[in-house]
Amino acid sequence: MFNSWNRKYTIKMILWIVSAIAIIAAGVTAYLVVKEQKKKEEEELEEYLDYSIQ
């Protein structure tokens, strides 16, 4: 059914798709980590300001 060209093309496509998914997952993870870090910093700053006013 599959000749060698078609098999190589299929393997390359699968690797390309897996690579694309890994890149997207890494980007989403980095975004979420940065977002969570900023949220934590804002909470700490707000807490510091609340205590410094008292």
N, CA, C and O atoms as a Tripos MOL2 file, in Angstrom:
@<TRIPOS>MOLECULE
protein
  216   215    54     0     0
PROTEIN
NO_CHARGES

@<TRIPOS>ATOM
      1 N           0.8230   -1.1960    0.0000 N.3       1 MET1
      2 CA          0.0000    0.0000    0.0000 C.3       1 MET1
      3 C           0.8720    1.2670    0.0000 C.2       1 MET1
      4 O           0.7770    2.0950   -0.9050 O.2       1 MET1
      5 N           1.7180    1.4010    1.0250 N.am      2 PHE2
      6 CA          2.5620    2.5840    1.1270 C.3       2 PHE2
      7 C           3.8940    2.3250    0.4520 C.2       2 PHE2
      8 O           4.5370    1.3060    0.7030 O.2       2 PHE2
      9 N           4.3010    3.2270   -0.3880 N.am      3 ASN3
     10 CA          5.6590    3.1220   -0.8990 C.3       3 ASN3
     11 C           6.5880    3.8400    0.0680 C.2       3 ASN3
     12 O           6.1220    4.4550    1.0280 O.2       3 ASN3
     13 N           7.8900    3.7730   -0.1670 N.am      4 SER4
     14 CA          8.8370    4.3260    0.8030 C.3       4 SER4
     15 C           8.7250    5.8490    0.9060 C.2       4 SER4
     16 O           8.9120    6.3970    1.9920 O.2       4 SER4
     17 N           8.4250    6.5460   -0.1910 N.am      5 TRP5
     18 CA          8.2760    8.0020   -0.1540 C.3       5 TRP5
     19 C           7.0970    8.3860    0.7140 C.2       5 TRP5
     20 O           7.1910    9.3010    1.5320 O.2       5 TRP5
     21 N           6.0020    7.6970    0.5390 N.am      6 ASN6
     22 CA          4.7890    7.9960    1.2990 C.3       6 ASN6
     23 C           4.9960    7.7130    2.7850 C.2       6 ASN6
     24 O           4.4950    8.4520    3.6320 O.2       6 ASN6
     25 N           5.7170    6.6680    3.0980 N.am      7 ARG7
     26 CA          5.9930    6.3130    4.4870 C.3       7 ARG7
     27 C           6.8820    7.3770    5.1380 C.2       7 ARG7
     28 O           6.6290    7.7810    6.2730 O.2       7 ARG7
     29 N           7.9020    7.8260    4.4410 N.am      8 LYS8
     30 CA          8.7940    8.8680    4.9710 C.3       8 LYS8
     31 C           8.0200   10.1670    5.1760 C.2       8 LYS8
     32 O           8.2050   10.8590    6.1780 O.2       8 LYS8
     33 N           7.1570   10.4890    4.2210 N.am      9 TYR9
     34 CA          6.3540   11.7020    4.3400 C.3       9 TYR9
     35 C           5.4280   11.6170    5.5450 C.2       9 TYR9
     36 O           5.2700   12.6000    6.2690 O.2       9 TYR9
     37 N           4.8210   10.4720    5.7710 N.am     10 THR10
     38 CA          3.9200   10.2780    6.9050 C.3      10 THR10
     39 C           4.6700   10.4140    8.2270 C.2      10 THR10
     40 O           4.1750   11.0440    9.1610 O.2      10 THR10
     41 N           5.8450    9.8340    8.3060 N.am     11 ILE11
     42 CA          6.6480    9.9300    9.5310 C.3      11 ILE11
     43 C           7.0430   11.3820    9.7870 C.2      11 ILE11
     44 O           6.9850   11.8540   10.9220 O.2      11 ILE11
     45 N           7.4460   12.0960    8.7230 N.am     12 LYS12
     46 CA          7.8170   13.5030    8.8910 C.3      12 LYS12
     47 C           6.6230   14.3350    9.3390 C.2      12 LYS12
     48 O           6.7760   15.2200   10.1810 O.2      12 LYS12
     49 N           5.4540   14.0730    8.8030 N.am     13 MET13
     50 CA          4.2500   14.8090    9.1980 C.3      13 MET13
     51 C           3.9130   14.5530   10.6630 C.2      13 MET13
     52 O           3.5570   15.4820   11.3870 O.2      13 MET13
     53 N           4.0220   13.3190   11.0990 N.am     14 ILE14
     54 CA          3.7370   12.9830   12.4990 C.3      14 ILE14
     55 C           4.7200   13.7020   13.4160 C.2      14 ILE14
     56 O           4.3190   14.2600   14.4370 O.2      14 ILE14
     57 N           5.9980   13.6920   13.0610 N.am     15 LEU15
     58 CA          7.0010   14.3850   13.8740 C.3      15 LEU15
     59 C           6.7530   15.8880   13.8890 C.2      15 LEU15
     60 O           6.9190   16.5280   14.9270 O.2      15 LEU15
     61 N           6.3570   16.4580   12.7570 N.am     16 TRP16
     62 CA          6.0590   17.8840   12.6770 C.3      16 TRP16
     63 C           4.8780   18.2290   13.5770 C.2      16 TRP16
     64 O           4.9110   19.2340   14.2870 O.2      16 TRP16
     65 N           3.8420   17.4070   13.5510 N.am     17 ILE17
     66 CA          2.6590   17.6590   14.3820 C.3      17 ILE17
     67 C           3.0020   17.5540   15.8610 C.2      17 ILE17
     68 O           2.5740   18.3890   16.6580 O.2      17 ILE17
     69 N           3.7680   16.5400   16.2320 N.am     18 VAL18
     70 CA          4.1730   16.3780   17.6350 C.3      18 VAL18
     71 C           5.0370   17.5560   18.0770 C.2      18 VAL18
     72 O           4.8860   18.0540   19.1930 O.2      18 VAL18
     73 N           5.9370   18.0000   17.2070 N.am     19 SER19
     74 CA          6.7840   19.1540   17.5370 C.3      19 SER19
     75 C           5.9490   20.4160   17.7160 C.2      19 SER19
     76 O           6.1820   21.1920   18.6420 O.2      19 SER19
     77 N           4.9840   20.6180   16.8340 N.am     20 ALA20
     78 CA          4.1200   21.7970   16.9320 C.3      20 ALA20
     79 C           3.3210   21.7780   18.2320 C.2      20 ALA20
     80 O           3.1770   22.8090   18.8900 O.2      20 ALA20
     81 N           2.8090   20.6210   18.5980 N.am     21 ILE21
     82 CA          2.0560   20.5070   19.8490 C.3      21 ILE21
     83 C           2.9580   20.8040   21.0430 C.2      21 ILE21
     84 O           2.5390   21.4770   21.9850 O.2      21 ILE21
     85 N           4.1880   20.3080   21.0090 N.am     22 ALA22
     86 CA          5.1230   20.5600   22.1100 C.3      22 ALA22
     87 C           5.4610   22.0460   22.2120 C.2      22 ALA22
     88 O           5.5650   22.5790   23.3170 O.2      22 ALA22
     89 N           5.6330   22.7180   21.0780 N.am     23 ILE23
     90 CA          5.9400   24.1520   21.0960 C.3      23 ILE23
     91 C           4.7650   24.9420   21.6600 C.2      23 ILE23
     92 O           4.9500   25.8570   22.4620 O.2      23 ILE23
     93 N           3.5630   24.5850   21.2370 N.am     24 ILE24
     94 CA          2.3710   25.2700   21.7450 C.3      24 ILE24
     95 C           2.2180   25.0410   23.2470 C.2      24 ILE24
     96 O           1.9160   25.9760   23.9900 O.2      24 ILE24
     97 N           2.4240   23.8120   23.6940 N.am     25 ALA25
     98 CA          2.3170   23.5140   25.1220 C.3      25 ALA25
     99 C           3.3510   24.2900   25.9280 C.2      25 ALA25
    100 O           3.0420   24.7800   27.0140 O.2      25 ALA25
    101 N           4.5680   24.4080   25.4160 N.am     26 ALA26
    102 CA          5.6100   25.1640   26.1210 C.3      26 ALA26
    103 C           5.2390   26.6420   26.1920 C.2      26 ALA26
    104 O           5.4510   27.2870   27.2190 O.2      26 ALA26
    105 N           4.6960   27.1730   25.1230 N.am     27 GLY27
    106 CA          4.2800   28.5760   25.1240 C.3      27 GLY27
    107 C           3.1580   28.8480   26.1060 C.2      27 GLY27
    108 O           3.1870   29.8430   26.8300 O.2      27 GLY27
    109 N           2.1760   27.9720   26.1340 N.am     28 VAL28
    110 CA          1.0610   28.1360   27.0730 C.3      28 VAL28
    111 C           1.5550   28.0200   28.5040 C.2      28 VAL28
    112 O           1.1370   28.7930   29.3670 O.2      28 VAL28
    113 N           2.4280   27.0780   28.7630 N.am     29 THR29
    114 CA          2.9770   26.9070   30.1090 C.3      29 THR29
    115 C           3.7510   28.1450   30.5400 C.2      29 THR29
    116 O           3.5870   28.6220   31.6630 O.2      29 THR29
    117 N           4.5880   28.6630   29.6600 N.am     30 ALA30
    118 CA          5.3550   29.8700   29.9900 C.3      30 ALA30
    119 C           4.4230   31.0440   30.2700 C.2      30 ALA30
    120 O           4.6460   31.7990   31.2160 O.2      30 ALA30
    121 N           3.3880   31.2010   29.4620 N.am     31 TYR31
    122 CA          2.4220   32.2800   29.6710 C.3      31 TYR31
    123 C           1.7420   32.1570   31.0290 C.2      31 TYR31
    124 O           1.6100   33.1420   31.7550 O.2      31 TYR31
    125 N           1.3130   30.9490   31.3680 N.am     32 LEU32
    126 CA          0.6270   30.7450   32.6460 C.3      32 LEU32
    127 C           1.5560   30.9840   33.8310 C.2      32 LEU32
    128 O           1.1300   31.5310   34.8480 O.2      32 LEU32
    129 N           2.8140   30.5820   33.7150 N.am     33 VAL33
    130 CA          3.7700   30.7940   34.7940 C.3      33 VAL33
    131 C           4.0080   32.2830   35.0040 C.2      33 VAL33
    132 O           4.0190   32.7550   36.1410 O.2      33 VAL33
    133 N           4.1970   33.0190   33.9250 N.am     34 VAL34
    134 CA          4.4280   34.4660   34.0330 C.3      34 VAL34
    135 C           3.1910   35.1520   34.6060 C.2      34 VAL34
    136 O           3.3030   36.0280   35.4630 O.2      34 VAL34
    137 N           2.0270   34.7580   34.1380 N.am     35 LYS35
    138 CA          0.7810   35.3520   34.6310 C.3      35 LYS35
    139 C           0.6060   35.0910   36.1280 C.2      35 LYS35
    140 O           0.2190   35.9890   36.8760 O.2      35 LYS35
    141 N           0.8880   33.8720   36.5570 N.am     36 GLU36
    142 CA          0.7600   33.5280   37.9730 C.3      36 GLU36
    143 C           1.7890   34.2850   38.8050 C.2      36 GLU36
    144 O           1.4870   34.7240   39.9150 O.2      36 GLU36
    145 N           2.9960   34.4410   38.2820 N.am     37 GLN37
    146 CA          4.0400   35.1690   39.0000 C.3      37 GLN37
    147 C           3.6520   36.6340   39.1690 C.2      37 GLN37
    148 O           3.8390   37.1990   40.2470 O.2      37 GLN37
    149 N           3.1180   37.2540   38.1280 N.am     38 LYS38
    150 CA          2.6890   38.6490   38.2360 C.3      38 LYS38
    151 C           1.5550   38.7970   39.2430 C.2      38 LYS38
    152 O           1.5200   39.7600   40.0100 O.2      38 LYS38
    153 N           0.6350   37.8460   39.2390 N.am     39 LYS39
    154 CA         -0.4830   37.8840   40.1830 C.3      39 LYS39
    155 C           0.0410   37.7980   41.6170 C.2      39 LYS39
    156 O          -0.4200   38.5240   42.4980 O.2      39 LYS39
    157 N           1.0050   36.9060   41.8420 N.am     40 LYS40
    158 CA          1.5830   36.7460   43.1710 C.3      40 LYS40
    159 C           2.3090   38.0260   43.6040 C.2      40 LYS40
    160 O           2.1890   38.4540   44.7520 O.2      40 LYS40
    161 N           3.0600   38.6320   42.6800 N.am     41 GLU41
    162 CA          3.7740   39.8690   43.0070 C.3      41 GLU41
    163 C           2.7940   40.9910   43.3450 C.2      41 GLU41
    164 O           3.0390   41.7610   44.2730 O.2      41 GLU41
    165 N           1.6930   41.0920   42.6080 N.am     42 GLU42
    166 CA          0.6920   42.1220   42.8840 C.3      42 GLU42
    167 C           0.0490   41.9120   44.2600 C.2      42 GLU42
    168 O          -0.1880   42.8710   44.9950 O.2      42 GLU42
    169 N          -0.2290   40.6520   44.5970 N.am     43 GLU43
    170 CA         -0.8110   40.3560   45.9080 C.3      43 GLU43
    171 C           0.1560   40.7110   47.0290 C.2      43 GLU43
    172 O          -0.2450   41.2700   48.0490 O.2      43 GLU43
    173 N           1.4390   40.3820   46.8340 N.am     44 GLU44
    174 CA          2.4340   40.7070   47.8520 C.3      44 GLU44
    175 C           2.5920   42.2150   48.0060 C.2      44 GLU44
    176 O           2.7330   42.7140   49.1220 O.2      44 GLU44
    177 N           2.5680   42.9420   46.8930 N.am     45 LEU45
    178 CA          2.6740   44.3920   46.9480 C.3      45 LEU45
    179 C           1.4650   44.9990   47.6440 C.2      45 LEU45
    180 O           1.6060   45.9150   48.4550 O.2      45 LEU45
    181 N           0.2850   44.4950   47.3330 N.am     46 GLU46
    182 CA         -0.9270   44.9910   47.9690 C.3      46 GLU46
    183 C          -0.9010   44.7200   49.4780 C.2      46 GLU46
    184 O          -1.2860   45.5750   50.2760 O.2      46 GLU46
    185 N          -0.4490   43.5350   49.8540 N.am     47 GLU47
    186 CA         -0.3460   43.1860   51.2730 C.3      47 GLU47
    187 C           0.6760   44.0900   51.9740 C.2      47 GLU47
    188 O           0.4330   44.5540   53.0880 O.2      47 GLU47
    189 N           1.8000   44.3360   51.3300 N.am     48 TYR48
    190 CA          2.8370   45.1970   51.8920 C.3      48 TYR48
    191 C           2.2860   46.6120   52.0910 C.2      48 TYR48
    192 O           2.4870   47.2260   53.1390 O.2      48 TYR48
    193 N           1.5910   47.1160   51.0730 N.am     49 LEU49
    194 CA          1.0360   48.4620   51.1930 C.3      49 LEU49
    195 C          -0.0440   48.5630   52.2830 C.2      49 LEU49
    196 O          -0.1310   49.5680   52.9880 O.2      49 LEU49
    197 N          -0.8580   47.5170   52.4090 N.am     50 ASP50
    198 CA         -1.8650   47.5100   53.4570 C.3      50 ASP50
    199 C          -1.2310   47.5660   54.8480 C.2      50 ASP50
    200 O          -1.6940   48.3000   55.7220 O.2      50 ASP50
    201 N          -0.1610   46.7800   55.0440 N.am     51 TYR51
    202 CA          0.4920   46.7640   56.3460 C.3      51 TYR51
    203 C           1.3120   48.0360   56.5900 C.2      51 TYR51
    204 O           1.4490   48.4700   57.7330 O.2      51 TYR51
    205 N           1.8480   48.6260   55.5390 N.am     52 SER52
    206 CA          2.6650   49.8220   55.7240 C.3      52 SER52
    207 C           1.8010   51.0390   56.0630 C.2      52 SER52
    208 O           2.2740   51.9680   56.7180 O.2      52 SER52
    209 N           0.5660   51.0420   55.6340 N.am     53 ILE53
    210 CA         -0.3340   52.1450   55.9350 C.3      53 ILE53
    211 C          -0.7690   52.1160   57.3970 C.2      53 ILE53
    212 O          -0.9420   53.1680   58.0140 O.2      53 ILE53
    213 N          -0.9440   50.9470   57.9420 N.am     54 GLN54
    214 CA         -1.4340   50.8070   59.3280 C.3      54 GLN54
    215 C          -0.4400   51.2590   60.3520 C.2      54 GLN54
    216 O          -0.7180   51.1980   61.5500 O.2      54 GLN54
@<TRIPOS>BOND
     1     1     2 1
     2     2     3 1
     3     3     4 2
     4     3     5 am
     5     5     6 1
     6     6     7 1
     7     7     8 2
     8     7     9 am
     9     9    10 1
    10    10    11 1
    11    11    12 2
    12    11    13 am
    13    13    14 1
    14    14    15 1
    15    15    16 2
    16    15    17 am
    17    17    18 1
    18    18    19 1
    19    19    20 2
    20    19    21 am
    21    21    22 1
    22    22    23 1
    23    23    24 2
    24    23    25 am
    25    25    26 1
    26    26    27 1
    27    27    28 2
    28    27    29 am
    29    29    30 1
    30    30    31 1
    31    31    32 2
    32    31    33 am
    33    33    34 1
    34    34    35 1
    35    35    36 2
    36    35    37 am
    37    37    38 1
    38    38    39 1
    39    39    40 2
    40    39    41 am
    41    41    42 1
    42    42    43 1
    43    43    44 2
    44    43    45 am
    45    45    46 1
    46    46    47 1
    47    47    48 2
    48    47    49 am
    49    49    50 1
    50    50    51 1
    51    51    52 2
    52    51    53 am
    53    53    54 1
    54    54    55 1
    55    55    56 2
    56    55    57 am
    57    57    58 1
    58    58    59 1
    59    59    60 2
    60    59    61 am
    61    61    62 1
    62    62    63 1
    63    63    64 2
    64    63    65 am
    65    65    66 1
    66    66    67 1
    67    67    68 2
    68    67    69 am
    69    69    70 1
    70    70    71 1
    71    71    72 2
    72    71    73 am
    73    73    74 1
    74    74    75 1
    75    75    76 2
    76    75    77 am
    77    77    78 1
    78    78    79 1
    79    79    80 2
    80    79    81 am
    81    81    82 1
    82    82    83 1
    83    83    84 2
    84    83    85 am
    85    85    86 1
    86    86    87 1
    87    87    88 2
    88    87    89 am
    89    89    90 1
    90    90    91 1
    91    91    92 2
    92    91    93 am
    93    93    94 1
    94    94    95 1
    95    95    96 2
    96    95    97 am
    97    97    98 1
    98    98    99 1
    99    99   100 2
   100    99   101 am
   101   101   102 1
   102   102   103 1
   103   103   104 2
   104   103   105 am
   105   105   106 1
   106   106   107 1
   107   107   108 2
   108   107   109 am
   109   109   110 1
   110   110   111 1
   111   111   112 2
   112   111   113 am
   113   113   114 1
   114   114   115 1
   115   115   116 2
   116   115   117 am
   117   117   118 1
   118   118   119 1
   119   119   120 2
   120   119   121 am
   121   121   122 1
   122   122   123 1
   123   123   124 2
   124   123   125 am
   125   125   126 1
   126   126   127 1
   127   127   128 2
   128   127   129 am
   129   129   130 1
   130   130   131 1
   131   131   132 2
   132   131   133 am
   133   133   134 1
   134   134   135 1
   135   135   136 2
   136   135   137 am
   137   137   138 1
   138   138   139 1
   139   139   140 2
   140   139   141 am
   141   141   142 1
   142   142   143 1
   143   143   144 2
   144   143   145 am
   145   145   146 1
   146   146   147 1
   147   147   148 2
   148   147   149 am
   149   149   150 1
   150   150   151 1
   151   151   152 2
   152   151   153 am
   153   153   154 1
   154   154   155 1
   155   155   156 2
   156   155   157 am
   157   157   158 1
   158   158   159 1
   159   159   160 2
   160   159   161 am
   161   161   162 1
   162   162   163 1
   163   163   164 2
   164   163   165 am
   165   165   166 1
   166   166   167 1
   167   167   168 2
   168   167   169 am
   169   169   170 1
   170   170   171 1
   171   171   172 2
   172   171   173 am
   173   173   174 1
   174   174   175 1
   175   175   176 2
   176   175   177 am
   177   177   178 1
   178   178   179 1
   179   179   180 2
   180   179   181 am
   181   181   182 1
   182   182   183 1
   183   183   184 2
   184   183   185 am
   185   185   186 1
   186   186   187 1
   187   187   188 2
   188   187   189 am
   189   189   190 1
   190   190   191 1
   191   191   192 2
   192   191   193 am
   193   193   194 1
   194   194   195 1
   195   195   196 2
   196   195   197 am
   197   197   198 1
   198   198   199 1
   199   199   200 2
   200   199   201 am
   201   201   202 1
   202   202   203 1
   203   203   204 2
   204   203   205 am
   205   205   206 1
   206   206   207 1
   207   207   208 2
   208   207   209 am
   209   209   210 1
   210   210   211 1
   211   211   212 2
   212   211   213 am
   213   213   214 1
   214   214   215 1
   215   215   216 2
@<TRIPOS>SUBSTRUCTURE
     1 MET1         2 RESIDUE 1 A MET
     2 PHE2         6 RESIDUE 1 A PHE
     3 ASN3        10 RESIDUE 1 A ASN
     4 SER4        14 RESIDUE 1 A SER
     5 TRP5        18 RESIDUE 1 A TRP
     6 ASN6        22 RESIDUE 1 A ASN
     7 ARG7        26 RESIDUE 1 A ARG
     8 LYS8        30 RESIDUE 1 A LYS
     9 TYR9        34 RESIDUE 1 A TYR
    10 THR10       38 RESIDUE 1 A THR
    11 ILE11       42 RESIDUE 1 A ILE
    12 LYS12       46 RESIDUE 1 A LYS
    13 MET13       50 RESIDUE 1 A MET
    14 ILE14       54 RESIDUE 1 A ILE
    15 LEU15       58 RESIDUE 1 A LEU
    16 TRP16       62 RESIDUE 1 A TRP
    17 ILE17       66 RESIDUE 1 A ILE
    18 VAL18       70 RESIDUE 1 A VAL
    19 SER19       74 RESIDUE 1 A SER
    20 ALA20       78 RESIDUE 1 A ALA
    21 ILE21       82 RESIDUE 1 A ILE
    22 ALA22       86 RESIDUE 1 A ALA
    23 ILE23       90 RESIDUE 1 A ILE
    24 ILE24       94 RESIDUE 1 A ILE
    25 ALA25       98 RESIDUE 1 A ALA
    26 ALA26      102 RESIDUE 1 A ALA
    27 GLY27      106 RESIDUE 1 A GLY
    28 VAL28      110 RESIDUE 1 A VAL
    29 THR29      114 RESIDUE 1 A THR
    30 ALA30      118 RESIDUE 1 A ALA
    31 TYR31      122 RESIDUE 1 A TYR
    32 LEU32      126 RESIDUE 1 A LEU
    33 VAL33      130 RESIDUE 1 A VAL
    34 VAL34      134 RESIDUE 1 A VAL
    35 LYS35      138 RESIDUE 1 A LYS
    36 GLU36      142 RESIDUE 1 A GLU
    37 GLN37      146 RESIDUE 1 A GLN
    38 LYS38      150 RESIDUE 1 A LYS
    39 LYS39      154 RESIDUE 1 A LYS
    40 LYS40      158 RESIDUE 1 A LYS
    41 GLU41      162 RESIDUE 1 A GLU
    42 GLU42      166 RESIDUE 1 A GLU
    43 GLU43      170 RESIDUE 1 A GLU
    44 GLU44      174 RESIDUE 1 A GLU
    45 LEU45      178 RESIDUE 1 A LEU
    46 GLU46      182 RESIDUE 1 A GLU
    47 GLU47      186 RESIDUE 1 A GLU
    48 TYR48      190 RESIDUE 1 A TYR
    49 LEU49      194 RESIDUE 1 A LEU
    50 ASP50      198 RESIDUE 1 A ASP
    51 TYR51      202 RESIDUE 1 A TYR
    52 SER52      206 RESIDUE 1 A SER
    53 ILE53      210 RESIDUE 1 A ILE
    54 GLN54      214 RESIDUE 1 A GLN
